[in-house]
Amino acid sequence: MQRSGRDYVQAMYHAMVRARAMENKLSSLYKAGKIVGGVYLGKGQEAVSAAVGTALIPGRDIFAPLIRDQAGRTGFGEDLLDCARAYLGSALGPMRGRDGNIHRGRPAEGMFAMISHLGSAVAAVTGGLLARRLQGRLAGVVGATCVGDGATSTGAFHEGLNAAAVEKLPLVVIVADNQFAYSTPVSRQYACENLIDRAKGYGVKGHSVDGTDFMACAAVIGDAVRDAREGGGPQMVVARLLRLCGHGEHDDAFYVPDVVKAGMYGRDCLDVAEEQLVEYGIMTEEEISAFRVQAAEEVQAAVAKAQQEPVPDPYTEEWQAFASKQLTEGLV
């Protein structure tokens, strides 16, 4: 059953805190030269990501997270150890140490591996939902993915969303309109006043939300997932926010004007979440402080364990894809 009410917002917050603690640690490891490859943080986007990941049902639904979706991954049930193992190259991780950062997943459990090509996840989830329909397993299922505003300009986004609309599939596409596609401002990306205007053109239901507003994200995104689950067809949610970091840890975001950083979308959604949780009597300041400590300890334990684990041995490696190995062993 999809979470709702108090349980939902608490689970959202827990996912956000765990994600922020993990990503702060990943940033430190990257700067210390302990991570090979890029590190892309979701700071400023956690409320949006956690809202969708927490609204989904692990083991039933499909989730295709993008590069800033650690909060969504955590909300969907990903163990922090999976994340630590992937970034640190542990052979015991979900991608068996072959990737080195974000292209991890557990397809048999409904979490697709991240695809770098923008918009591709929309098509992949649409295909996954159509496959469930052909298998007679689509009832009560939702498929979701998060993309950035830049991804909405790609052919894969168009083809995937158009197909989902025609087939009336229970797809939820979250568009994190963070005002920059890497360094390209939205004024150079699209001419419509707001990306939500595109929803009508595709024939899907559109929702808008302030992506920095924790409770608003819980309400709007939770309702979009519920609408899709109850037969409402594809849903498109446009969340306005700002990346509170560079595109990756290699990028200092010098191109973001100070006036934008100081604007309404420059606030930290995690700070907003904590203020709202106290204001609405959902958590106390003491409970919030205690959970922050707990999350930091969980992250430290996961990283410490992953650092002690073996890395892949090219001389003994089978070089067989994770999904293919499952198929050959008759597990899926």
C-alpha positions in Angstrom: 0.0 0.0 0.0 1.2 3.5 -0.8 2.2 5.4 2.3 0.2 8.5 3.2 -0.1 11.2 5.8 2.3 11.3 8.7 4.1 8.1 7.9 4.7 9.3 4.3 6.3 12.6 5.3 8.4 11.1 8.0 9.7 8.5 5.6 10.4 11.2 3.1 12.4 13.2 5.7 14.3 10.1 6.7 15.3 9.5 3.1 16.4 13.1 2.6 18.6 13.1 5.7 20.2 9.7 4.8 20.8 10.9 1.3 22.3 14.2 2.4 24.6 12.5 4.9 25.7 9.9 2.3 26.4 12.6 -0.4 28.3 14.8 2.0 30.5 11.7 2.7 30.8 11.0 -1.1 32.0 14.6 -1.7 34.7 14.2 0.9 35.8 10.8 -0.5 35.9 12.3 -4.0 38.0 15.3 -2.9 40.4 12.8 -1.2 40.8 10.9 -4.4 39.0 7.8 -3.1 36.4 7.7 -5.8 37.1 7.1 -9.5 34.7 8.9 -11.8 32.2 11.6 -11.2 30.1 12.5 -8.1 26.8 14.3 -8.7 24.9 15.5 -5.7 21.2 16.1 -5.2 21.6 18.9 -2.8 18.5 21.1 -3.2 16.5 18.4 -4.9 16.0 15.9 -2.1 12.4 16.9 -1.3 11.3 16.2 -4.9 13.3 13.0 -5.2 12.3 11.6 -1.8 8.7 12.4 -2.5 8.5 10.1 -5.5 10.8 7.3 -4.2 8.9 7.1 -0.9 5.5 7.1 -2.7 6.4 4.1 -4.7 6.1 0.5 -3.5 9.4 -1.5 -3.5 9.0 -4.9 -5.2 5.8 -3.8 -7.1 6.6 -0.5 -8.8 9.3 0.5 -11.2 11.7 3.4 -10.4 14.4 4.7 -12.7 16.4 7.3 -10.7 18.7 9.9 -12.3 22.0 11.4 -11.1 20.5 13.5 -8.3 18.1 10.9 -6.9 19.9 9.4 -3.9 17.0 10.6 -1.7 14.6 8.8 -4.1 16.7 5.7 -4.1 16.8 5.6 -0.3 13.0 6.3 -0.2 12.5 3.3 -2.5 14.4 1.1 -0.2 18.0 1.1 -1.5 20.5 0.1 1.2 23.1 2.8 1.8 25.6 -0.1 1.5 24.7 -0.5 -2.2 25.6 3.2 -2.7 28.9 3.0 -0.9 29.9 -0.2 -2.6 29.1 1.2 -6.1 31.1 4.4 -5.6 34.0 2.6 -3.9 34.2 -0.2 -6.5 33.4 -3.2 -4.2 32.9 -6.5 -6.0 30.0 -7.2 -3.7 28.0 -4.2 -4.9 25.0 -4.3 -7.2 27.1 -3.7 -10.2 29.9 -5.9 -8.9 32.4 -3.1 -8.8 32.4 -2.4 -12.5 30.9 1.1 -12.6 32.4 3.3 -9.9 29.5 5.6 -9.3 25.8 6.1 -10.2 25.0 3.6 -12.9 23.7 1.0 -10.4 20.3 -0.7 -10.0 18.5 -3.9 -9.1 16.2 -4.5 -12.0 14.7 -7.7 -10.6 13.5 -5.6 -7.6 12.1 -2.8 -9.8 15.0 -0.3 -9.6 16.4 0.3 -13.1 20.1 1.1 -13.4 20.7 4.8 -14.1 21.2 5.8 -17.7 23.4 8.8 -18.5 21.7 9.6 -21.8 19.1 12.3 -21.0 15.5 11.3 -21.4 16.3 7.6 -21.9 14.8 6.6 -18.6 11.4 7.8 -19.7 11.4 5.4 -22.6 12.8 2.6 -20.5 10.1 2.9 -17.8 7.4 3.1 -20.5 8.8 -0.1 -22.0 8.8 -1.7 -18.6 5.2 -0.8 -17.9 4.1 -2.1 -21.3 5.9 -5.3 -20.6 4.1 -5.7 -17.3 0.8 -5.2 -19.2 1.6 -7.9 -21.7 2.5 -10.2 -18.9 -0.8 -9.4 -17.1 1.0 -7.8 -14.1 0.2 -4.1 -14.5 -2.7 -3.8 -12.1 -1.8 -1.5 -9.2 1.7 -0.8 -10.6 3.3 2.6 -11.1 6.5 3.4 -13.0 8.4 6.6 -12.3 11.5 8.5 -13.2 13.1 11.9 -12.5 14.6 14.0 -15.2 16.0 17.5 -15.4 14.7 20.3 -17.5 17.4 19.7 -20.1 16.1 16.2 -20.7 12.7 17.5 -21.8 14.4 18.7 -25.0 15.5 15.2 -26.1 13.9 12.8 -28.5 13.9 10.0 -26.0 11.8 12.1 -23.6 9.3 12.9 -26.3 9.0 9.3 -27.7 8.7 7.8 -24.2 6.1 10.2 -22.9 4.2 10.1 -26.1 4.0 6.3 -26.1 3.0 6.3 -22.5 0.2 8.8 -23.2 -1.1 6.8 -26.2 -1.1 3.6 -24.2 -2.4 5.3 -21.0 0.3 3.7 -18.9 0.7 4.5 -15.2 3.9 6.6 -15.7 4.9 9.4 -13.5 7.6 11.7 -14.8 9.1 14.2 -12.4 10.8 17.1 -14.1 13.3 18.9 -11.8 13.4 22.3 -13.5 16.5 23.5 -11.7 17.0 26.5 -14.1 20.2 25.2 -15.7 20.9 22.2 -18.0 24.5 21.9 -16.7 25.3 25.6 -17.5 22.7 26.4 -20.1 19.9 28.7 -18.6 16.3 27.8 -19.3 15.9 30.9 -21.4 18.1 29.1 -24.0 16.3 25.8 -23.6 12.6 26.3 -24.1 10.3 29.1 -25.2 7.2 28.2 -23.3 6.4 30.1 -20.1 6.6 26.9 -18.0 7.4 23.3 -18.8 4.1 22.3 -17.4 2.5 23.8 -20.5 3.9 20.8 -22.4 1.8 18.3 -20.4 -1.4 19.2 -22.3 0.3 18.8 -25.6 1.2 15.2 -24.7 -2.3 14.5 -23.4 -1.0 13.8 -19.8 -2.1 15.3 -16.5 0.3 18.1 -15.4 1.2 19.2 -11.9 3.4 22.1 -10.7 5.1 22.4 -7.4 7.7 24.5 -5.6 10.5 21.9 -5.3 11.9 23.5 -2.2 8.7 23.2 -0.3 8.8 19.8 1.6 5.1 19.5 2.4 4.0 20.7 -1.1 6.2 18.1 -2.7 4.7 15.4 -0.5 1.2 16.5 -1.4 1.6 17.1 -5.1 3.9 14.2 -6.0 2.1 11.8 -3.7 -1.2 12.7 -5.4 0.4 12.2 -8.9 1.6 8.7 -8.0 -1.8 7.9 -6.5 -3.6 9.2 -9.6 -1.4 7.0 -11.9 -2.0 3.9 -9.6 -5.7 4.4 -9.7 -5.9 4.5 -13.5 -5.4 8.2 -14.2 -2.8 7.6 -16.9 0.6 9.3 -17.2 1.4 12.2 -14.9 4.0 14.9 -15.4 5.1 16.9 -12.4 7.3 20.0 -12.9 9.2 21.0 -9.8 10.9 24.4 -9.7 14.1 24.5 -7.7 17.8 25.3 -7.9 20.8 23.0 -7.7 22.6 24.0 -4.6 25.9 22.8 -6.0 27.6 22.4 -9.3 26.6 19.9 -12.0 29.1 17.6 -10.4 31.8 17.9 -7.8 34.1 18.9 -10.6 32.0 22.0 -11.4 31.9 25.2 -9.2 28.7 26.5 -10.8 30.3 29.9 -11.5 27.6 30.5 -14.1 24.7 30.7 -11.6 24.1 34.4 -10.9 24.2 35.5 -7.2 20.7 37.0 -7.6 19.4 33.5 -8.6 21.1 31.9 -5.6 19.5 34.5 -3.3 16.1 34.0 -4.9 13.2 31.9 -3.6 14.5 28.7 -5.1 17.9 29.1 -3.4 16.7 27.9 -0.1 17.6 24.5 1.2 14.7 22.0 1.1 16.1 20.1 4.0 16.0 23.2 6.2 12.4 23.8 5.0 11.5 20.2 5.8 12.7 20.5 9.4 10.9 23.8 10.0 7.7 22.3 8.6 7.9 19.1 10.5 8.3 21.0 13.8 5.6 23.5 12.8 3.0 20.8 12.0 3.9 18.8 15.1 5.1 15.8 13.2 8.6 15.7 14.7 10.3 17.5 17.5 13.6 19.3 17.2 15.1 16.6 19.5 13.9 13.8 17.3 15.3 15.6 14.2 18.7 16.1 15.9 18.8 12.4 17.0 17.9 11.2 13.5 20.7 13.3 11.9 23.2 11.6 14.2 21.8 8.2 13.5 22.0 8.8 9.7 25.6 10.0 9.9 26.4 6.8 11.9 24.7 4.6 9.3 26.6 6.3 6.5 29.9 5.9 8.3 29.3 2.2 8.9 28.3 1.6 5.2 31.4 3.4 3.9 33.7 1.6 6.4 32.4 -1.8 5.4 32.6 -1.1 1.6 36.2 0.1 2.0 37.2 -3.2 3.5 35.6 -5.3 0.7 37.4 -6.8 -2.3 37.5 -5.1 -5.7 36.9 -7.0 -9.0 39.7 -9.3 -10.2 40.0 -9.0 -14.0 41.7 -12.4 -14.1 38.8 -14.2 -12.5 35.9 -12.0 -13.5 33.2 -13.6 -15.7 32.3 -10.2 -17.3 28.7 -11.2 -17.4 26.0 -8.6 -16.9 24.1 -8.7 -13.6 20.7 -9.1 -15.3 22.1 -11.7 -17.7 23.5 -13.7 -14.8 20.1 -13.7 -13.1 18.5 -15.0 -16.3 21.0 -17.8 -16.9 20.5 -18.9 -13.3 16.7 -18.9 -13.7 16.2 -16.2 -11.0 14.0 -14.0 -13.1 
